[in-house]
Amino acid sequence: MVYEMAHITVSAGKNAEFEANFHRARGCRSVELQRGVEEPNQYVLVVQWDTVEDHMVHFRESDDFQEWRRLVGPYFEKPPVVGHTQVVVK
């Protein structure tokens, strides 16, 4: 199990539109979108995948990803910073 952690900065004043256009990705186990308290234009997207390949190949190369980016991409102030993590202590 891996987690995709995407740090997203949304253009000022575009929070409501970004959140309204945010969709749950197909093929993933869970999705959570968190908004910063001190920095409300900063978001952390946490997606749970079975493998990195499920995210980087099966999803990123799909029509679903292209549609998701079409819906939310216009609100990005800059490209998201994306990485993957695994739980080591629980």
C-alpha positions as a LaTeX table, in Angstrom:
\begin{tabular}{lrrr}
\hline
Residue & $x$ (\AA) & $y$ (\AA) & $z$ (\AA) \\
\hline
Met1 & 0.00 & 0.00 & 0.00 \\
Val2 & 1.32 & 3.43 & $-0.95$ \\
Tyr3 & 0.05 & 6.95 & $-0.47$ \\
Glu4 & 0.28 & 9.68 & $-3.05$ \\
Met5 & 0.91 & 13.02 & $-1.35$ \\
Ala6 & 0.29 & 15.98 & $-3.67$ \\
His7 & 0.94 & 19.49 & $-2.39$ \\
Ile8 & $-1.29$ & 21.82 & $-4.38$ \\
Thr9 & $-1.34$ & 25.62 & $-4.36$ \\
Val10 & $-4.55$ & 27.10 & $-5.71$ \\
Ser11 & $-4.73$ & 30.61 & $-7.12$ \\
Ala12 & $-6.06$ & 33.19 & $-4.69$ \\
Gly13 & $-9.83$ & 33.39 & $-4.66$ \\
Lys14 & $-10.28$ & 30.09 & $-6.53$ \\
Asn15 & $-10.75$ & 27.74 & $-3.54$ \\
Ala16 & $-14.50$ & 27.23 & $-3.98$ \\
Glu17 & $-14.23$ & 26.43 & $-7.71$ \\
Phe18 & $-11.30$ & 24.08 & $-7.13$ \\
Glu19 & $-13.12$ & 22.20 & $-4.39$ \\
Ala20 & $-16.35$ & 22.01 & $-6.43$ \\
Asn21 & $-14.49$ & 20.48 & $-9.39$ \\
Phe22 & $-12.51$ & 17.99 & $-7.34$ \\
His23 & $-13.47$ & 14.38 & $-8.14$ \\
Arg24 & $-12.64$ & 11.02 & $-6.60$ \\
Ala25 & $-10.19$ & 9.16 & $-8.83$ \\
Arg26 & $-11.19$ & 5.76 & $-10.11$ \\
Gly27 & $-9.03$ & 2.79 & $-9.14$ \\
Cys28 & $-7.81$ & 4.16 & $-5.85$ \\
Arg29 & $-8.74$ & 2.96 & $-2.37$ \\
Ser30 & $-9.40$ & 6.36 & $-0.79$ \\
Val31 & $-9.02$ & 10.08 & $-1.40$ \\
Glu32 & $-8.68$ & 12.88 & 1.12 \\
Leu33 & $-8.29$ & 16.58 & 0.31 \\
Gln34 & $-7.00$ & 18.74 & 3.16 \\
Arg35 & $-6.85$ & 22.56 & 3.16 \\
Gly36 & $-4.26$ & 24.50 & 5.12 \\
Val37 & $-5.44$ & 26.44 & 8.16 \\
Glu38 & $-2.70$ & 29.07 & 8.15 \\
Glu39 & $-2.38$ & 28.98 & 4.33 \\
Pro40 & $-5.91$ & 28.38 & 2.94 \\
Asn41 & $-4.67$ & 28.28 & $-0.67$ \\
Gln42 & $-2.43$ & 25.31 & 0.20 \\
Tyr43 & $-3.89$ & 21.82 & $-0.14$ \\
Val44 & $-2.59$ & 18.33 & 0.52 \\
Leu45 & $-4.19$ & 15.58 & $-1.52$ \\
Val46 & $-3.75$ & 12.10 & 0.00 \\
Val47 & $-4.66$ & 9.16 & $-2.22$ \\
Gln48 & $-4.25$ & 5.54 & $-1.17$ \\
Trp49 & $-3.12$ & 3.17 & $-3.96$ \\
Asp50 & $-2.19$ & $-0.51$ & $-3.98$ \\
Thr51 & 1.06 & 0.24 & $-5.84$ \\
Val52 & 2.97 & 3.20 & $-7.28$ \\
Glu53 & 2.24 & 1.75 & $-10.73$ \\
Asp54 & $-1.50$ & 1.98 & $-10.07$ \\
His55 & $-1.04$ & 5.72 & $-9.71$ \\
Met56 & 1.77 & 6.54 & $-12.12$ \\
Val57 & 0.82 & 4.16 & $-14.96$ \\
His58 & $-2.78$ & 2.99 & $-14.71$ \\
Phe59 & $-4.25$ & 6.29 & $-13.52$ \\
Arg60 & $-1.85$ & 8.92 & $-14.91$ \\
Glu61 & $-2.07$ & 7.43 & $-18.41$ \\
Ser62 & $-5.88$ & 7.18 & $-18.34$ \\
Asp63 & $-8.66$ & 9.35 & $-19.69$ \\
Asp64 & $-9.84$ & 9.75 & $-16.07$ \\
Phe65 & $-6.62$ & 11.61 & $-15.21$ \\
Gln66 & $-6.92$ & 13.85 & $-18.26$ \\
Glu67 & $-10.49$ & 14.75 & $-17.28$ \\
Trp68 & $-9.48$ & 15.41 & $-13.64$ \\
Arg69 & $-6.66$ & 17.73 & $-14.76$ \\
Arg70 & $-9.02$ & 19.53 & $-17.15$ \\
Leu71 & $-11.41$ & 20.20 & $-14.26$ \\
Val72 & $-8.95$ & 21.27 & $-11.55$ \\
Gly73 & $-5.79$ & 22.25 & $-13.44$ \\
Pro74 & $-6.94$ & 25.80 & $-14.24$ \\
Tyr75 & $-6.99$ & 26.58 & $-10.51$ \\
Phe76 & $-3.37$ & 25.58 & $-9.86$ \\
Glu77 & $-1.10$ & 28.52 & $-9.12$ \\
Lys78 & 1.89 & 26.27 & $-9.89$ \\
Pro79 & 2.32 & 22.56 & $-10.70$ \\
Pro80 & 1.59 & 20.23 & $-7.76$ \\
Val81 & 4.53 & 18.59 & $-5.97$ \\
Val82 & 3.80 & 14.85 & $-5.82$ \\
Gly83 & 5.53 & 12.07 & $-3.92$ \\
His84 & 4.71 & 8.63 & $-2.56$ \\
Thr85 & 4.96 & 7.36 & 1.00 \\
Gln86 & 4.48 & 4.10 & 2.89 \\
Val87 & 3.47 & 3.69 & 6.51 \\
Val88 & 6.45 & 2.55 & 8.61 \\
Val89 & 5.00 & 3.07 & 12.11 \\
Lys90 & 1.34 & 2.98 & 13.09 \\
\hline
\end{tabular}
